[in-house]
């Protein structure tokens, strides 16, 4: 994936992150290109793997996933870590999985509908041979959806 993006590419990325449905003509006008030239720039960024998709932001509460939880997971010696990660990847509740330093191996961010669903998830992780500790988010103060492109 290239990191040698020029200022025009970075400006296009910033605009698309703020409003992914911006037309190519609007992008071009904003960065000093024609609509077709903006289209070509976007296609180049997609082909290079810089732009990986376009998404709608959904309110978690609106679809019954109001509880956000962070789980520290330390796999036990006999734990099949590849299988564990495959399960997390397949789980719609797991939004993020980070390998972290220190004694705890992984930090997961989950969205579930209730604390009892979180308990069930923790129990499954423990049955897989892991130590797990959860912290429930009381209120999301802010969440960033946009990466600094410029």
C-alpha positions, 0 to 999 in steps of 0.5 A: 500500500503506497504511502507516497500520496500527493496532496490531491490524493490526501485531500480526496481521501479526507473528503470521501471520509467526511462524505463518502457519497460525494460525486466525482464532479464535487470531488474534482471541484474541491481539489481542482480537477475535472470530474473524470480526473477525480474519478481516475484518482479514486479508482487509483486509490481503490486499486492500490488498497488505500480506499477499501470500501464505502460504508454507512454509519449506523447507530448501534442502539438503533439495531439493538447493540447498545452495550460496548465492551472491551475484553482483555483476553489471555490465551492459555497454553493449550489454546488454539489461537488461530481458531480463536481469532477465526471465531472472533473474525466470524463474530458480528459482535467483535468490532475490533481485535488488537494484539497487545504487548504485555501479559494480556494477548488481545484486546477486543471491542464488542457491541452486544445487546445486553450485559447477559449477552456479554456474559455469554460471550465471556463464558465462551472465551473462557471455555476456549481456554482463555483468561478474560476480563471485560470492561463495559463502556458506560457512555461513548464520549467520542469515536473517530471514524475519520483517519488523518489523511491530510 
